[in-house]
Amino acid sequence: MRAVLFDIDGTLIKLGGAGREALARGVASALGRPFEEVLAAAMEVDFRGRTDTILLEELAGRLGVRVPALDPRMVAAYLRALPETVARSRAEGRYETMPGALELVADLESRTDVLVGLLTGNVREAARIKLAPVGLGHLADRPGGFGDDARERADVARAAVRRLTEAGIPPERVLVVGDTEHDVSAAHAAGARAVAVATGWTDSAVLRACGADLFLPDLRDPAPFLHFLESMDLLP
Ligand SMILES: [Mg+2]
């Protein structure tokens, strides 16, 4: 068995600002601040490859507030807002699937020797809500790593690798697919392999140079991906 763990934002889908808006709504509601003020602050935050803990902490910090990690009130308000912002993004044509990504997931899911899961900075319920429109909400129930697991992405990756090891899949048979250098370094910190795919918001030159085991401009051609998947546990 091998495991392939996908990042969500910029790798499988783009939400056209729905995630940022829902997070801003959650923070605004929990702190009793005007939504417009919080959204303006959220526009300044770099969301790439970061966990929900860090995003909420940074956003609240920009508003002059210190919050506990994954403040339950804030997370609950975020998760309440998210289905509606995602639905609006879809209705307005801003919700996108990344080229080839869903086809690759479907192909891998049809195999009995591959476990498909998620390695994401999103808390598990947010992952489920974001992926539900493309029929992939069930990936949130697979062994993987989520923003609920840790503050640092490397620790989220370690949590995922631990779960997969318990499921009988060793780290060298775990392949992480992500759109930022943070996905790559987190995978490597946990002893897994990493594919960098340039469909997110990261400059492809940066991504090409970040030390990924495989770089792909997108997931349209599955051949190099599948070849790497077959051979990766033979690598030194
Ligand atoms: Mg991403």
Boltz pocket constraint, residues with backbone or C-beta under 6 A from the ligand:
constraints:
  - pocket:
      binder: B
      contacts: [[A, 7], [A, 8], [A, 9], [A, 10], [A, 11], [A, 48], [A, 49], [A, 178], [A, 179], [A, 180], [A, 200]]
      max_distance: 6.0
